[in-house]
Amino acid sequence: MTTATKARKNKAYTVPAAVLRQALRTVAPAVLGKHATLSHVFIGNVVEATNGDLRISVDVGWFDQPVLVPYDRLNQIVAAVTDEDIRLAVEGESLEIRTARGQWRLPTADAAEWPARPERDARPLLRLPADQFCRCVSGVIDATDTASSRYALGGVLVEHRGPSVAFVATDGRRLHVALAEIDQATNDAAVVVPERAMATISRVAAGHPDEAVQLELAGSELLADIADVTISVRLLDGRFPKWLEVIPKALRPEFGSDDVPYREPPQHAEIAVGELVAAVRQAAIVTSEQSKAVAFGFYDQTLTLTSQSAEGGQATVDCDLSQAGPACSVRLDPGFVLAWLKPLDSEAVVEIYATDGQSAVVLQHDDQLGVVMPMAAD
């Protein structure tokens, strides 16, 4: 962690501009612009912002005289300066900001008005390397439904059971699952993290790829520690669907089991991610909001995608399968298929389990799994 140099006589602090700039960028998702106090950022031993449901703190160890400063003004100043260092000093009811070429004074508010941080009486949930955490989140987050009032579909389920953790999201028409193994012995637990908060945690973790993400539970809040950043988020209430029951029994992962017996997977098709993405995008060109389905036809070693709409016309796209599955045709939303494929490497091979036009299609690559429900004929 990079810290500031303190001049004790006049309570001035010399701060590397890049460090302050990064701290302000990190806390930005928690700034609430319309509230008089919460539109400010807390500057003290931490740089912190909160909107009531989400609190982000970056440990910097600067001031022993904390103040609240308008976020937007401070952020604009720090983003605009080209100097390597910024000098900060509290002068009465103002924060003085100096660089080699400029000087600004911003009004401050009393730090006592800042919402108190809750006592940290938390229990561990899990710990994952940052890259694994980001992989799991990116594999599921597109399937959330933030507009739904049914169940808790507006967030990502994080369920820890035995040696495994599952990240799960669904909007009722598709299901995304990403599994990972953990080596931390804690009690089983399941929480639903709001989509926006989970995206924020993942974004911070992506900036620290060599660190770990430590998740803890504190009442109705989830605490995430990544390097010098702490994120506190209020969890979603409500039930999450029984996600394991959505997956066909023959493909259901042995979630939470130490001893997973080998099971011969059902007959399935295989294709490289890059080839499938290109074919789906091409077939989707002629679809419309009223006729958005693409028919996936599996015939021997060929996958034939067909689509049509009154506005767009017709399309037929063929691509080769590296392994043939059962012969069948099923209509799917191309956007759902592309969303599941998006985080995967283009050279990865995806397994496709399709049996008929009325059954769900399962997509799988390693420990990532997607279930897409079929669309009815127009």
C-alpha positions as CSV (number, residue, x, y, z in Angstrom):
1,M,0.0,0.0,0.0
2,T,1.3,3.5,-0.9
3,T,0.8,6.0,1.8
4,A,1.0,9.8,1.9
5,T,3.8,11.9,3.5
6,K,2.5,13.9,6.4
7,A,3.8,17.4,7.4
8,R,2.7,17.5,11.0
9,K,3.3,21.2,11.7
10,N,0.5,22.5,9.3
11,K,-1.5,19.2,9.0
12,A,-0.7,19.0,5.3
13,Y,-0.4,15.7,3.4
14,T,1.4,15.0,0.2
15,V,-0.5,12.4,-1.8
16,P,0.6,10.6,-5.0
17,A,-2.0,11.8,-7.5
18,A,-2.3,8.3,-9.1
19,V,-3.2,6.8,-5.7
20,L,-5.9,9.3,-4.9
21,R,-7.2,9.0,-8.4
22,Q,-7.5,5.3,-8.2
23,A,-9.1,5.5,-4.7
24,L,-11.8,7.8,-6.0
25,R,-12.4,5.6,-9.0
26,T,-12.8,2.6,-6.8
27,V,-15.4,4.2,-4.4
28,A,-17.4,5.8,-7.3
29,P,-20.1,3.1,-7.5
30,A,-21.2,3.8,-3.9
31,V,-21.6,7.6,-4.3
32,L,-25.2,8.7,-4.0
33,G,-25.5,11.9,-6.0
34,K,-28.8,13.4,-4.7
35,H,-28.2,13.1,-1.0
36,A,-26.6,16.1,0.7
37,T,-24.2,14.0,2.8
38,L,-23.8,10.9,0.7
39,S,-22.8,12.8,-2.4
40,H,-19.6,13.5,-0.4
41,V,-16.6,11.2,0.0
42,F,-15.0,10.6,3.4
43,I,-11.3,11.4,3.4
44,G,-9.4,10.2,6.4
45,N,-7.5,7.0,7.2
46,V,-9.8,5.6,4.4
47,V,-11.3,7.1,1.3
48,E,-14.9,5.9,1.5
49,A,-18.3,6.4,-0.2
50,T,-21.7,4.9,0.7
51,N,-25.2,5.0,-0.7
52,G,-26.8,3.2,2.2
53,D,-26.8,-0.2,0.6
54,L,-23.2,-0.3,-0.6
55,R,-20.2,1.0,1.2
56,I,-16.7,1.0,-0.4
57,S,-13.5,1.8,1.6
58,V,-9.9,2.1,0.4
59,D,-7.4,2.0,3.2
60,V,-4.9,4.8,2.7
61,G,-3.8,6.0,6.1
62,W,-3.7,9.7,5.4
63,F,-5.6,12.1,7.7
64,D,-5.9,12.2,11.4
65,Q,-8.4,15.0,10.8
66,P,-11.1,13.4,8.6
67,V,-13.5,15.5,6.5
68,L,-16.3,15.1,4.0
69,V,-15.7,16.6,0.6
70,P,-18.0,16.8,-2.4
71,Y,-17.1,13.8,-4.6
72,D,-17.7,15.2,-8.0
73,R,-15.6,18.4,-7.5
74,L,-12.7,16.5,-5.9
75,N,-12.8,13.8,-8.6
76,Q,-12.8,16.4,-11.4
77,I,-9.8,18.1,-9.9
78,V,-7.8,14.9,-9.4
79,A,-8.7,13.6,-12.8
80,A,-7.6,16.9,-14.5
81,V,-4.2,17.5,-12.8
82,T,-1.1,16.1,-14.5
83,D,1.2,16.6,-11.4
84,E,2.7,13.6,-9.7
85,D,1.8,14.8,-6.2
86,I,-1.2,16.6,-4.6
87,R,-1.0,18.4,-1.3
88,L,-4.1,18.3,0.9
89,A,-4.6,20.4,4.0
90,V,-7.7,21.1,6.1
91,E,-8.1,24.9,6.5
92,G,-11.1,25.7,8.7
93,E,-14.2,24.5,6.9
94,S,-12.3,23.9,3.6
95,L,-10.0,21.4,2.1
96,E,-7.1,23.1,0.3
97,I,-5.8,21.2,-2.7
98,R,-2.5,22.3,-4.1
99,T,-0.3,21.1,-7.0
100,A,2.8,22.6,-8.6
101,R,0.5,24.5,-11.0
102,G,-2.8,25.0,-9.3
103,Q,-4.7,25.6,-6.1
104,W,-8.3,24.8,-5.1
105,R,-10.5,25.1,-2.0
106,L,-13.5,22.8,-1.5
107,P,-16.1,23.2,1.2
108,T,-16.1,20.4,3.7
109,A,-18.8,18.8,6.0
110,D,-18.3,17.5,9.5
111,A,-17.2,13.9,9.4
112,A,-19.5,13.2,12.4
113,E,-22.4,13.4,9.9
114,W,-21.0,10.3,8.1
115,P,-23.0,7.1,8.6
116,A,-21.2,5.1,11.3
117,R,-19.5,1.9,10.2
118,P,-21.1,-1.2,11.8
119,E,-19.1,-3.2,14.2
120,R,-17.2,-5.9,12.4
121,D,-18.6,-9.0,14.1
122,A,-18.4,-11.2,11.0
123,R,-17.9,-14.9,10.2
124,P,-16.0,-16.2,7.2
125,L,-18.0,-17.4,4.2
126,L,-15.2,-18.2,1.7
127,R,-11.9,-17.2,0.2
128,L,-11.1,-17.4,-3.5
129,P,-8.2,-16.2,-5.6
130,A,-9.3,-13.0,-7.4
131,D,-9.0,-14.5,-10.9
132,Q,-11.3,-17.4,-9.9
133,F,-13.8,-15.1,-8.3
134,C,-13.9,-12.9,-11.4
135,R,-14.3,-16.0,-13.6
136,C,-17.3,-17.2,-11.6
137,V,-19.0,-13.8,-11.5
138,S,-18.5,-13.1,-15.2
139,G,-19.9,-16.6,-16.0
140,V,-23.3,-15.9,-14.3
141,I,-24.0,-12.2,-13.9
142,D,-25.7,-11.7,-17.2
143,A,-28.5,-14.1,-16.2
144,T,-29.8,-11.9,-13.4
145,D,-33.2,-10.1,-13.6
146,T,-33.0,-6.8,-11.8
147,A,-36.6,-5.9,-12.8
148,S,-38.1,-9.0,-11.2
149,S,-40.1,-8.9,-8.0
150,R,-40.4,-12.6,-8.0
151,Y,-38.0,-14.5,-5.8
152,A,-34.5,-12.9,-5.5
153,L,-33.7,-12.9,-9.2
154,G,-32.0,-9.5,-9.1
155,G,-28.8,-10.9,-7.6
156,V,-26.2,-13.7,-7.7
157,L,-26.6,-16.6,-5.4
158,V,-23.3,-17.5,-3.6
159,E,-23.8,-20.9,-2.0
160,H,-21.1,-22.6,-0.1
161,R,-21.4,-26.3,0.7
162,G,-18.6,-28.5,1.8
163,P,-15.5,-28.0,-0.4
164,S,-17.5,-26.3,-3.1
165,V,-19.0,-22.9,-3.9
166,A,-21.6,-22.2,-6.6
167,F,-22.3,-18.8,-8.2
168,V,-25.8,-18.9,-9.7
169,A,-28.0,-16.5,-11.5
170,T,-31.3,-16.9,-13.3
171,D,-34.1,-14.9,-14.8
172,G,-36.6,-17.8,-15.1
173,R,-35.8,-18.4,-18.8
174,R,-32.1,-19.3,-18.4
175,L,-29.8,-20.4,-15.6
176,H,-26.0,-19.8,-15.3
177,V,-23.9,-21.7,-12.8
178,A,-20.1,-21.4,-12.1
179,L,-18.5,-23.8,-9.6
180,A,-15.2,-23.5,-7.8
181,E,-13.3,-25.5,-5.1
182,I,-12.3,-23.8,-1.9
183,D,-9.9,-25.0,0.8
184,Q,-11.4,-23.1,3.7
185,A,-13.4,-25.1,6.3
186,T,-16.5,-22.9,7.2
187,N,-20.1,-23.6,7.8
188,D,-22.4,-24.0,4.8
189,A,-24.2,-20.9,3.8
190,A,-26.1,-19.3,0.9
191,V,-26.6,-15.6,0.3
192,V,-27.9,-13.5,-2.6
193,V,-25.8,-10.5,-3.6
194,P,-27.4,-7.7,-5.6
195,E,-26.2,-7.7,-9.2
196,R,-24.7,-4.2,-9.1
197,A,-22.8,-4.9,-5.9
198,M,-21.5,-8.2,-7.2
199,A,-20.3,-6.4,-10.4
200,T,-18.5,-3.9,-8.2
201,I,-16.7,-6.5,-6.1
202,S,-15.7,-8.3,-9.3
203,R,-14.4,-5.1,-10.9
204,V,-12.2,-4.4,-7.8
205,A,-11.0,-8.0,-7.8
206,A,-10.0,-7.7,-11.5
207,G,-7.7,-4.8,-10.5
208,H,-5.9,-7.1,-8.0
209,P,-5.4,-10.3,-10.0
210,D,-2.7,-11.6,-7.6
211,E,-4.8,-11.1,-4.5
212,A,-7.6,-13.1,-2.9
213,V,-11.3,-12.2,-2.3
214,Q,-12.3,-12.8,1.3
215,L,-16.1,-12.9,1.9
216,E,-17.6,-12.7,5.4
217,L,-21.1,-12.5,6.7
218,A,-22.2,-9.9,9.2
219,G,-25.9,-10.1,9.9
220,S,-27.7,-9.0,6.7
221,E,-24.5,-7.7,5.1
222,L,-21.7,-9.3,3.1
223,L,-18.2,-8.0,3.6
224,A,-15.6,-8.4,0.8
225,D,-12.0,-7.7,1.4
226,I,-9.6,-7.4,-1.6
227,A,-6.1,-6.0,-0.9
228,D,-6.7,-2.6,0.7
229,V,-10.3,-2.4,-0.4
230,T,-13.3,-3.3,1.8
231,I,-16.8,-3.5,0.3
232,S,-19.9,-3.8,2.4
233,V,-23.2,-4.7,0.8
234,R,-26.7,-5.3,2.0
235,L,-27.9,-8.7,0.9
236,L,-31.2,-9.3,-0.9
237,D,-34.2,-10.8,0.9
238,G,-36.4,-13.4,-0.6
239,R,-36.0,-17.0,-1.8
240,F,-33.8,-18.1,-4.6
241,P,-35.1,-20.9,-6.9
242,K,-34.0,-24.4,-6.3
243,W,-31.4,-24.2,-9.0
244,L,-30.1,-27.8,-8.9
245,E,-33.6,-29.0,-9.8
246,V,-33.6,-27.0,-13.0
247,I,-30.6,-28.9,-14.3
248,P,-31.4,-32.3,-15.9
249,K,-30.6,-35.1,-13.4
250,A,-28.0,-36.7,-15.7
251,L,-26.0,-33.5,-15.8
252,R,-26.6,-32.3,-12.3
253,P,-23.2,-31.6,-10.5
254,E,-22.5,-33.4,-7.3
255,F,-22.4,-30.0,-5.5
256,G,-20.9,-30.1,-2.1
257,S,-19.6,-33.7,-2.2
258,D,-16.0,-34.6,-1.4
259,D,-16.2,-37.8,-3.3
260,V,-17.6,-37.3,-6.8
261,P,-18.0,-40.6,-8.7
262,Y,-17.3,-40.6,-12.4
263,R,-20.5,-40.5,-14.5
264,E,-20.5,-41.0,-18.3
265,P,-22.1,-37.9,-19.7
266,P,-25.1,-38.3,-22.0
267,Q,-24.5,-38.1,-25.8
268,H,-23.8,-34.5,-26.7
269,A,-22.5,-32.3,-29.4
270,E,-19.2,-30.4,-29.2
271,I,-18.0,-27.2,-30.9
272,A,-15.4,-24.5,-30.4
273,V,-16.7,-21.4,-28.7
274,G,-15.5,-19.0,-31.4
275,E,-17.2,-21.0,-34.2
276,L,-20.5,-21.1,-32.3
277,V,-20.4,-17.4,-31.5
278,A,-19.8,-16.5,-35.1
279,A,-22.6,-18.7,-36.3
280,V,-25.1,-17.5,-33.8
281,R,-24.4,-13.9,-34.5
282,Q,-24.8,-14.5,-38.3
283,A,-28.1,-16.3,-37.8
284,A,-29.4,-13.6,-35.5
285,I,-29.0,-10.8,-38.0
286,V,-32.4,-11.3,-39.5
287,T,-34.3,-11.8,-36.2
288,S,-36.6,-9.2,-34.7
289,E,-38.2,-8.4,-31.4
290,Q,-41.3,-10.3,-32.5
291,S,-39.4,-13.2,-34.1
292,K,-36.1,-13.5,-32.1
293,A,-35.8,-17.3,-32.1
294,V,-33.0,-19.1,-33.9
295,A,-33.6,-22.8,-34.6
296,F,-30.6,-25.0,-33.7
297,G,-30.6,-28.1,-35.8
298,F,-28.2,-30.9,-35.0
299,Y,-27.6,-33.3,-37.9
300,D,-24.7,-35.7,-37.9
301,Q,-21.5,-33.6,-37.8
302,T,-23.3,-30.3,-38.7
303,L,-25.1,-27.7,-36.7
304,T,-27.5,-25.7,-38.9
305,L,-28.9,-22.4,-37.6
306,T,-32.0,-21.0,-39.2
307,S,-34.0,-17.9,-38.5
308,Q,-36.6,-15.7,-40.1
309,S,-38.7,-12.6,-39.5
310,A,-41.1,-10.5,-41.6
311,E,-38.8,-7.5,-41.2
312,G,-35.4,-9.1,-41.6
313,G,-35.8,-12.0,-44.0
314,Q,-34.3,-15.4,-43.7
315,A,-30.9,-16.9,-42.7
316,T,-29.3,-20.3,-42.8
317,V,-25.8,-20.8,-41.3
318,D,-24.0,-24.1,-41.1
319,C,-21.0,-25.0,-38.9
320,D,-19.1,-28.2,-38.2
321,L,-19.4,-30.0,-34.9
322,S,-16.2,-31.6,-33.5
323,Q,-18.5,-34.3,-32.0
324,A,-22.1,-35.1,-33.1
325,G,-24.9,-35.3,-30.6
326,P,-28.5,-36.6,-30.9
327,A,-30.3,-35.4,-34.0
328,C,-32.9,-32.8,-33.1
329,S,-34.0,-29.2,-33.6
330,V,-34.7,-26.7,-30.8
331,R,-35.5,-22.9,-31.0
332,L,-33.5,-20.7,-28.6
333,D,-33.0,-17.0,-27.9
334,P,-29.7,-16.2,-29.5
335,G,-29.0,-13.5,-27.0
336,F,-29.2,-16.0,-24.2
337,V,-26.7,-18.3,-25.9
338,L,-24.3,-15.5,-26.7
339,A,-24.5,-14.2,-23.1
340,W,-23.4,-17.6,-21.7
341,L,-20.6,-17.9,-24.2
342,K,-19.2,-14.3,-23.8
343,P,-16.8,-15.0,-20.9
344,L,-15.3,-18.1,-22.5
345,D,-12.1,-18.3,-24.5
346,S,-12.8,-18.5,-28.3
347,E,-10.7,-21.7,-28.5
348,A,-12.5,-23.5,-25.7
349,V,-14.8,-26.4,-26.5
350,V,-18.4,-26.2,-25.3
351,E,-20.6,-29.3,-24.8
352,I,-24.2,-29.0,-26.0
353,Y,-26.8,-31.3,-24.6
354,A,-30.0,-31.1,-26.7
355,T,-32.6,-33.8,-27.0
356,D,-35.8,-32.3,-28.6
357,G,-37.6,-29.1,-29.2
358,Q,-39.5,-29.1,-25.9
359,S,-36.6,-29.7,-23.5
360,A,-34.1,-27.3,-22.0
361,V,-30.7,-27.1,-23.7
362,V,-27.6,-27.4,-21.4
363,L,-24.3,-25.8,-22.4
364,Q,-21.2,-26.8,-20.4
365,H,-17.5,-26.0,-20.3
366,D,-15.4,-27.3,-17.4
367,D,-17.2,-26.0,-14.2
368,Q,-19.4,-23.5,-16.0
369,L,-22.9,-24.5,-17.0
370,G,-25.8,-22.8,-18.7
371,V,-29.4,-23.9,-19.1
372,V,-31.5,-22.3,-21.8
373,M,-35.3,-22.9,-22.1
374,P,-36.7,-23.6,-25.6
375,M,-38.8,-21.0,-27.3
376,A,-42.3,-21.9,-28.7
377,A,-42.9,-21.8,-32.4
378,D,-44.3,-18.5,-33.7
